Amino acid sequence: MHTSGQRVVLAKAESKKAELFVRVAQRSEEVIMAQQLRYRIFTEEFGANLHSPVPGLDCDSFDPFCDHLLVKDNISGQVVATTRLLADDKARLAGSFYSESEFDLSAIYQLPGRKLEIGRTCVHPAFRNGATLALLWSGIAKYVIDNEFDYLLGCGSISVIEGTAEAWSITRQLQERCLTAENARVIPKRTLPQPVGPAPSKAAVPPLIRAYMRLGAQIGGDPCWDPDFQCADLFILLHIDALAARYAKHFMKEPQA
């Protein structure tokens, strides 16, 4: 399916105009552009140890089963943001959700309704602003509505390059106010080590995770340690009915001609 071509015009850091639009990748070349952006962000910027079979691309066995949502600059043709979408029926063909490499999802499978996994989300450094994220979320929201999903799920990452204290502080903050019910808890397959010494009481929640929480998402328990990405991953679950009304009104409205 094709996600809407909603558009936004903004000024980039170098003061040149960019005309952004969002849609699902329609050609293999566009998927490769998304994989190139993922590689650049995850390896060159964050130092992830990717096990990609193709140099210069972040690609794995899940990619062929996913739809790849792109935010593109209509002027340059550049992909400036991307996320991949794995529906529950395609996850069965792939053998699992990606999240199952990190969490026991037995409880999640018991929840009624259709499920969509969001993963490998990244944004080009020059476009890390509210407008780009809003456009990406508008594409996700339309995809959810068009395909009648009931739950969004995925992982939200916290860097642990400098230790686990900050990750545990953020986890405790979110568990106090955004923890799922018992019947939707997950179990990490690799326990994140506890920090040595006291944890900061109010570490800043990463912007992407903060955006999920504002949309009404919850976390499913303790984080999983991801050694390849050098991060702590929190399992995130969002029931579409719980989507905050103001965001639903904004993201799920039909695009203007």
GIJO-V404806 format. One record per backbone hydrogen bond with DSSP energy under -0.5 kcal/mol. NH is the residue of the N-H (numbers start at 0). CO is the residue of the C=O. E is the energy in kcal/mol with one decimal. If there is no record, write none. Layout:
NH|CO|E, NH|CO|E
This chain:
2|0|-0.6, 5|3|-0.8, 7|19|-2.2, 9|17|-2.2, 11|15|-2.8, 14|11|-2.3, 17|9|-2.4, 19|7|-3.2, 19|17|-0.7, 20|71|-2.1, 21|5|-1.3, 22|69|-2.0, 24|67|-3.2, 29|26|-0.7, 30|26|-1.5, 31|27|-2.2, 32|28|-1.8, 33|29|-2.0, 34|30|-2.4, 35|31|-2.3, 36|32|-2.1, 37|33|-2.5, 38|34|-2.2, 39|35|-2.5, 40|36|-2.6, 41|37|-3.0, 42|38|-2.5, 43|38|-1.0, 43|39|-0.6, 44|39|-1.2, 44|40|-0.6, 45|40|-1.4, 46|42|-1.1, 47|41|-3.3, 48|227|-3.5, 49|47|-1.1, 56|53|-1.8, 57|34|-1.5, 58|56|-0.9, 62|59|-0.8, 64|61|-1.8, 65|62|-1.7, 66|84|-2.4, 68|66|-0.7, 68|82|-2.7, 69|22|-3.0, 70|80|-2.6, 71|20|-2.7, 71|69|-0.6, 72|77|-2.7, 73|18|-4.2, 73|71|-0.7, 76|72|-3.0, 79|70|-2.9, 79|77|-0.6, 80|70|-1.3, 81|121|-2.2, 82|68|-1.8, 83|118|-2.9, 84|66|-3.3, 85|83|-0.5, 85|116|-2.6, 86|84|-0.6, 87|114|-1.7, 90|86|-2.4, 91|87|-1.7, 92|88|-1.1, 93|89|-2.3, 94|90|-1.3, 95|90|-0.9, 99|96|-1.1, 100|97|-2.3, 101|98|-1.9, 102|98|-2.2, 103|186|-2.5, 104|102|-0.8, 108|104|-2.0, 109|105|-0.8, 109|106|-0.5, 110|107|-1.3, 115|150|-2.2, 116|85|-2.8, 117|152|-2.8, 118|83|-1.9, 121|81|-2.1, 123|79|-3.4, 126|123|-2.2, 127|124|-1.1, 128|126|-1.8, 132|128|-1.9, 133|129|-2.6, 134|130|-2.0, 135|131|-2.4, 136|132|-2.6, 137|133|-2.0, 138|134|-1.7, 139|135|-2.0, 140|136|-2.8, 141|137|-2.1, 142|138|-2.0, 143|139|-2.4, 144|140|-2.3, 145|141|-2.9, 146|142|-1.7, 147|143|-0.6, 147|144|-0.8, 148|143|-1.9, 149|113|-2.1, 150|113|-1.9, 151|237|-2.6, 152|115|-2.4, 153|235|-1.6, 154|117|-0.6, 155|233|-2.6, 157|231|-2.2, 159|229|-2.0, 162|159|-1.8, 167|163|-2.3, 168|164|-2.1, 169|165|-2.6, 170|166|-2.4, 171|167|-2.5, 172|168|-2.0, 173|169|-2.4, 174|170|-2.7, 175|171|-1.4, 176|172|-0.8, 176|173|-0.5, 177|173|-3.5, 179|218|-2.4, 183|180|-2.2, 184|181|-1.3, 185|219|-2.6, 186|103|-1.0, 188|101|-3.3, 189|101|-0.5, 191|222|-0.9, 196|194|-0.6, 202|199|-0.6, 209|205|-2.7, 210|206|-2.3, 211|207|-2.0, 212|208|-2.3, 213|209|-2.0, 214|210|-1.3, 215|212|-1.5, 216|211|-2.2, 217|236|-2.5, 218|177|-3.1, 219|234|-2.2, 223|232|-2.6, 224|189|-2.6, 225|223|-0.5, 225|230|-2.8, 226|224|-0.7, 229|225|-0.7, 230|225|-1.8, 231|157|-3.2, 232|223|-3.0, 233|155|-2.9, 235|153|-3.2, 236|217|-2.8, 237|151|-2.8, 239|149|-2.5, 241|238|-1.8, 242|239|-1.4, 243|214|-1.1, 246|243|-0.7, 247|243|-2.6, 248|244|-2.5, 249|245|-1.2, 250|246|-3.3, 251|247|-2.3
